[in-house]
Amino acid sequence: MAVFDIQPIVAALNAERQAWRTSQRRSREPGGREFPSPLAIEHILEAFKGILFPMRLGPLDLRQESEDFFVGHTLDSALHALLSQVRLELRYQRRHETLADNAVEAQAIQAVQTFAASLPAMRRLLDSDVLAAFQGDPAARSVDEVLLCYPGVLAMIHHRIAHQLYKLELPLLARMSSEIAHSKTGIDIHPGAQIGSCFFIDHGTGVVIGETTIIGDRVRLYQAVTLGAKRFPLDENGKLEKGLPRHPIVEDDVVIYAGATILGRVTLGKGCTIGGNVWLIDDVPPGTHVTQAKFQGAATCDPAAEDAAQ
């Protein structure tokens, strides 16, 4: 068996880590993990998917008469696991503050309790997303098929969870949650994006939805749609300004077909249709059909225009 000389490599890697921490003005806290764990978050998300949809995404042998027992037991376990990860994020966020452990603990418990209380409303929103997918796709045979198989629905389960974590000012946990879905579906939704009910992403691969995007109710997107930023303003020190509204506002009942790119803080008015491969950096009035060639002002839906857009 070959014997490798690994000690110089271990020492060199240690030197690189220390150089990084020094350059970032970070000191290593002795003992234990400093950050939340993506692997732990993935296990927690699987638990919450089962809690939200026990008979579809829960255990294989679960029976309806045992649903409440399963949900209660799994919820208690998942919340305690989440609490451990929330503690880590809060300690990391406040690492430069002198703060008593009991203050972090109280904040962590409150955040997890608030998250738990949001689960019924989250389930209601996800039911609307599932129905929107079933009603909007002629290939769908059942709502169960949609829930079990559609990448857009999986992405939205993750997003609804991630967005709640984002609202609780846990951005690292939120981003981990959304990136797990991104890696599985090819759909990249920033957890800060605000998305209304009955949202449907058909096919889904390559969809990008930026942090400050606001999407209304009954909106439908197809694959490779980008709702992105047009420019990134710099502050007086030449650094990117964070948190500015820079992504589109999509009002109710909008359809955006495959490959469309909408950039900047523009508004797509209620009921408009954006055709495939359109590039937009301007507002679109309500009820308008937009194709690559021109705006087609219309107060009512034109099926022929929609067929052409596909």
N, C-alpha and C positions, 0 to 999 in steps of 0.2 A: 504494500500500500504506500502511495506517495505521501511524503511529509512536506507540508507547505510552510514556508516561513512567513507567518501572518503577523507577527508582532510589530514589524516596521509599518505595516499597513494600518493596523489598529492605532498605532501612535500617530501616524500621519493624518488619519481621519479625525482623531481627537484634536489635533492642531488646527485642522480646517474648521471644526465646529467652534472651537474657542475663538478663532479669528472672526467668524461670522457673528458670534454673540457680542464680541467686543465692538465690531463695526456697527451693530444695531443697538448698542448700549443695553444689552440684555444680560442679566446675570442668571446663572443656573440655580434654580431652587433645589436644595438638597432633598433627595428621596422622592419617589413617585412621579407620575405623569404630570406634565405642566398643562397639557392641552386636552380637549375632548378627543375621543377616538372615533375615526370614521367607521371602523369595524363595529364598535359598540353601537353607533348610531344606526348602522344597517340592521343589526339585530332588533333594535328598538322599533324601527320603522316596520319591520316584518310583523312585530307584535301588534302595532297599531293598525296595520292593514287587516289583521285578523279580528281585532276589536271592532273596527268599523263595519266589516263585512264578514261576520263569523262563519256563515254557512257557505260562503264562496271562497274566501281567502284565509279561513281558519284551518284547524286540523282536519285531516282526511276523514277521521272517524267521528267527527262531531255530529251529534243529533240535536234536533231542535229543542227537545225537552231539557237539554243541558246547556243551551246557549247562554243563559244568564250566569250560570256558574262559571262557564269558561270565560265570559267577558269580565266578570268581577275578578276572578283569580288573575287573569292575564293583565288586566288593567292595573291592578295593584303592583304586580311585578314590573310592568313596563314603566310605570310612573316612578318607582324607586330607582330603576336603572337610568331613566331620564334625569332624575334629580342629581345623580352622581355626575352626569355630564354637564348639567347646568352649573353645578358648583365649580367645576373646572373652568368653564368659560367665564364665570363671574370673577373668579380669582385672577384669571389671566387679564380680564378687562381692567381690574382694579389693582394690578400688581404694583403700581407706583404709589398707591395710597396706603396710609396707615389705617387699617380697618379691622375691627374685631371680627373674629370668626363667626360670632353669633349674628352679626349684621349680614354677612354674606349668606349664612344659612337661612335666615328669615326671608331674604330676597329670593333665594333659590326656591324655597318651599312655596312662596306666593306665586312665582312664575309658573311652577309646575301645576299648582292648583288651578290657576287661570287657564292654562293650556287644557287641562282635563275638562274644565267646564265648557270649553269651546267644542268638544267632540260631537255632541248632538247636532249643533248647527252645521258643523263640518260635514257630517253624514248627509244632512239635508241638501247642502250644496252639491256634494258628489253625486247624489241621486239625480239631481237636475242635469249634471254633466253626462251621466250614463244615458238618461233619456234623450238628451240632445243628440248624442252619438247614434243611438238606435233609430231615432226618428229622422236623422239627417243622412243616413247611409243606407241605400237600398240593398246593399249586400249583407247587412246585419240581419241575422235570423232571430235573435233574441237579445234581451238586455243582459242575460248571463254571458253570452258570447262576447258582448261589448266589454263587460267588466273583466272577464278572464283573459281576453286576447288583445284588446286594442292598446297600442302603445300610448296614444293620446290620453286615454283614461288613466293608465298607470302614472303618466307624467303629472296628471292633475291631482291624483291622490297624494303624491309626494309634494306637489306645490301647495295644496291646501294645508298640509302639515307644516311645510317650510315657511309659508307666509305667516302662520300664527306664531311660530318661533321668532320670525323677523319682527313682528309687531311687539313681541315681548322683549325686544332689544337683545336677542341672542343670535347675532348675525353669523357667527361661525357655525353653530349647530344648524342654522337654517341653510347656509350654503352647502354644508356637507349633505344635507337631506336632498337638496335640489340636484347636486352633482351626481349623486347615486342614480337618480332617475335619468339624468343626462347621459351617463355612461351606458345605461340599459336601453334607452329609447332613441337616442340621437336628438332629443328635444331639449333645448336649453332655455329654461324659464328662470329668471332671477327671482329669488324669494320675495323681493320687494315689490314685484309687479302686482297690481290690484286687478283682479279678474272677477267679473260678475257671474251670475248663475247661468246655467244652460250653455256652457262653453264647450265647443267641440273642435278638436284638432284631428282632421282626417289624414290618414297615412302618417304624417308627423315628422318624418326624418328631415333634419336640417332646419327645423323651426327655431328661431331665436327671438326671445321676448325680454327686453331690457328692464332694468331695475325700476325706473320711474314710469313705466307704461301703465296706463289706466284703460281697462277694457270693460265695456258695459255688459248687458245681458244679451243672451241669444246670439253670440258672435261665433262665426265659423271660420277656421283657418285651414288651409291646405299645406302640403309639404313645402319646405324651403322658403317659407315666409320669414322675413326679418322685420321686426319692430325695433329699430335701433336708434342710436344717437348720430347726429350729423357732424357735430364738432365737440371738442373737449376744451372748455375755457381754462386758462391758467391764471393763478393768483399772481400777486406782485413779486413772489419769489420764484416764479416759473414752474410751480407745481400744479398738478391737476386739482381743480376745485371739485370736491366730493359732494354728492347728494343733490346737485342741482336738477330740476326737472328738465330732461333732455330727450325723452322718448315720446312716442305718439300717444294721443288719446283716441280711443276707438269707441264710438258711441254704440248704442243698442242696434241689434239686427244687421250688423255689417258682415259681409262675406268677403274674404280675401283669398284669391286663388293662388295656385302654386307659383313659387318663384318671385312673388312680389316683394319689393324692398321699400319700406316706409321709414324715413329717417327724420329725426328732430322732433321738436314739440309741436307737431301738427295735429289737427283734429280731422278725423274721418267721420263725417256727419251720419246721423241715424239713417239706417236703411240703405247705405251706399254699397256698391259692389266694385271691388278692385280686381281687375283682370290679371291673368298670369303674366309674370315677368315685368310687371310695371315698376318703374322707379319713381317714387314720390317724395318730394320735399316741401309740398305746399298743402294747405287745407283743402278738403274736399267737401262740398256742400251736401246736405242731406239728400238722399234719394238719387244720387248721381252714379252713373255707370262709368268707370274709368277703364279705358283700354290703352294699349301702347300708342295707338295713333292719335286719340283725342278724348276729351271729355264728352260723354253723352248724357246731357241733363235729362232726368226722367224722374217723375214723382212716383211711378209705379214700377214694379218689377217686370222686366222683359225677359221671359224664359229663353228666347233665342240669343239674347246678349249673354246670358249666363252660360248657355251651352258653348258659345264661341269662346268665352273666357276660359273654360276648362280646357 
